[in-house]
C-alpha cells in the first residue's frame, strides 16, 4: 500500500473517531406510582432569532397524538444553561409537560416542553446552550405514555406566551456532517497529483 493511500485511510479513521456522539433526548414517562427520567445526551445549542423573555424549551411534535390533557412532572434536578458561553445558569423547579391540548401561538398539540418558573432575557444573536444531563421526573398521573422514547426531532426556544424565539434546532445537531466534510478536505489535500513525464518512484 502506498504511503499516501495509507495516510488517506488513517485520516478517514481519525475523522470517524472525532465524530461526536449523536445527541438525543431519552425519555421514560412517569406513571402514578413510578418516577420517570429525561436524559439529554449532548448539549443543545440554540441561536436566538427573536428577542424576548425565554421560558419554554419546546420538543416539537414529540408525541404522535395529544392525550387530551396537559400533565406536568416536576424535574428532580435543576436545568443548567449558558448564554453566549458565559457562566453557568441554573433553572430550579422546572417542569416537563407531556403535550399541549390545543395550538397556542407556536406550540402545537403534539409538543412537549420544559417550563422554567422564571424567564431569562435573550436578544437576537445570543446562543443559549442547555447542558447535557439526567433529569428525574416525579411520579405523575395521566402523563402521556407516548413520551417514552428516544427523541431526535427538533427543539426550539419560546417565551411565556408560547411564541417562538428561535428556529427549529435538529437533535442530533449537524456537527457530525461538518466533521466528515473536514475529513474529506484533509484527505484531498494530502493527495498530490503525479508530475507529468515523471518516472515511477
C-alpha positions in Angstrom: 0.0 0.0 0.0 1.3 3.4 -1.0 2.2 5.8 1.9 -0.3 8.3 0.5 -3.1 5.7 0.4 -2.3 4.6 4.0 -2.4 8.2 5.1 -5.8 8.6 3.5 -7.2 5.6 5.3 -5.7 6.9 8.6 -7.3 10.3 8.1 -10.7 8.7 7.4 -10.5 6.6 10.6 -9.4 9.7 12.6 -12.4 11.6 11.2 -14.8 8.8 12.3 -13.2 8.8 15.7 -13.7 12.5 16.1 -17.4 12.4 15.3 -19.3 13.3 18.5 -22.0 11.0 19.9 -25.4 11.6 18.4 -27.4 13.9 20.6 -30.7 12.6 21.7 -33.3 13.1 24.4 -34.1 9.8 26.0 -37.4 9.9 27.9 -39.1 7.4 30.3 -42.5 8.8 31.1 -43.6 8.8 34.7 -46.6 6.9 35.9 -48.8 7.5 39.0 -46.6 5.1 41.0 -43.1 5.3 39.4 -40.8 8.2 38.6 -39.6 8.8 35.1 -36.5 10.3 33.7 -35.3 12.6 30.9 -31.7 12.3 29.6 -30.1 14.9 27.3 -27.1 13.1 25.9 -25.4 16.1 24.3 -25.5 19.8 24.9 -28.3 21.5 22.9 -27.2 24.8 21.3 -29.9 27.2 20.2 -29.2 30.5 18.4 -31.8 33.1 19.3 -33.6 34.8 16.4 -36.2 36.9 18.3 -35.5 38.9 21.5 -37.7 38.3 24.5 -38.1 36.5 27.8 -37.3 32.8 27.3 -39.4 30.5 29.4 -40.1 27.3 27.3 -37.8 24.7 25.7 -40.2 23.0 23.3 -39.8 19.5 21.9 -41.5 19.8 18.5 -44.1 17.1 17.7 -42.6 14.7 20.2 -45.8 12.6 20.6 -47.9 11.3 17.8 -51.2 12.4 19.4 -52.2 14.7 22.3 -54.0 12.7 25.0 -56.5 15.5 25.6 -55.0 16.8 28.8 -52.0 18.8 29.9 -50.0 17.0 32.6 -46.7 18.1 34.1 -44.0 16.4 36.1 -41.5 18.2 38.4 -37.9 17.8 37.4 -35.8 16.4 40.2 -32.7 18.3 39.1 -32.0 21.9 38.1 -31.6 22.6 34.4 -28.2 24.1 33.6 -27.7 26.5 30.7 -25.3 29.2 29.5 -25.8 32.3 27.3 -23.0 33.0 24.8 -20.7 30.6 26.7 -20.8 32.7 29.8 -21.1 31.4 33.4 -23.5 28.5 34.1 -27.0 29.5 35.0 -29.4 27.3 37.0 -33.2 27.0 36.4 -34.7 25.5 39.5 -38.2 24.0 39.9 -38.6 23.5 36.2 -41.4 21.2 35.0 -41.9 18.9 31.9 -45.3 19.0 30.2 -46.3 15.9 28.3 -48.2 17.7 25.5 -50.3 20.7 24.7 -54.1 20.3 24.2 -54.7 23.0 21.5 -52.3 25.0 19.5 -51.2 28.2 21.1 -49.0 30.6 19.1 -46.1 28.3 18.1 -46.7 25.4 20.4 -48.9 22.7 18.8 -51.0 20.0 20.4 -48.3 17.3 19.9 -45.4 19.3 21.5 -43.9 18.7 24.9 -41.9 21.4 26.8 -39.8 22.4 29.7 -41.3 25.3 31.6 -38.9 27.5 33.7 -40.6 29.2 36.6 -38.5 32.4 36.0 -37.9 33.6 32.5 -34.5 34.8 31.3 -33.9 37.6 28.8 -32.4 36.8 25.4 -31.7 39.0 22.4 -31.2 38.3 18.7 -27.8 36.7 18.2 -27.5 35.2 21.7 -26.6 31.5 21.8 -28.3 29.5 24.6 -26.7 26.2 25.4 -28.6 23.7 27.5 -26.2 21.4 29.3 -26.4 17.6 28.8 -27.6 15.8 31.9 -30.2 13.5 33.5 -33.4 14.9 35.0 -35.6 12.7 37.2 -39.3 13.1 36.6 -41.7 12.9 39.6 -44.4 10.3 39.5 -47.5 11.8 37.8 -51.0 10.6 36.9 -52.1 10.6 33.3 -48.7 11.6 31.8 -48.8 10.8 28.1 -47.1 7.3 27.7 -46.1 8.2 24.2 -43.5 10.4 25.6 -41.4 7.3 26.4 -38.9 7.4 23.5 -35.6 8.4 22.2 -36.4 11.8 20.7 -34.2 13.0 17.8 -36.5 15.7 16.3 -36.5 19.4 16.6 -36.4 21.8 19.6 -36.9 25.5 19.9 -37.0 28.2 22.5 -40.2 30.1 23.2 -41.5 32.8 25.5 -44.2 32.6 28.2 -46.9 33.1 25.6 -45.5 30.1 23.6 -44.2 32.4 20.8 -41.0 31.2 19.2 -37.6 32.8 20.0 -35.5 30.6 17.8 -35.7 28.5 14.7 -36.1 24.7 14.9 -32.8 23.1 16.0 -32.3 19.5 15.0 -31.4 16.9 17.6 -28.9 15.5 16.7 -27.3 18.6 15.6 -25.4 18.7 12.2 -21.9 18.8 13.7 -21.1 15.2 12.5 -21.6 16.2 8.9 -19.3 19.1 9.2 -16.6 17.0 10.7 -16.9 14.4 7.9 -16.5 17.2 5.4 -13.4 18.4 7.2 -12.0 14.9 6.9 -12.6 14.8 3.2 -11.0 18.1 2.7 -7.9 16.9 4.7 -7.8 13.7 2.6 -8.0 15.7 -0.6 -5.2 18.0 0.5 -2.9 15.0 1.0 -3.4 13.6 -2.4 -0.7 15.0 -4.7 -1.0 14.8 -8.5 1.8 12.9 -10.3 4.1 15.0 -12.2 3.8 14.7 -16.0 6.6 12.8 -17.6 8.0 11.7 -14.3 9.2 8.2 -13.6 7.8 5.8 -11.1 9.0 6.4 -7.6 
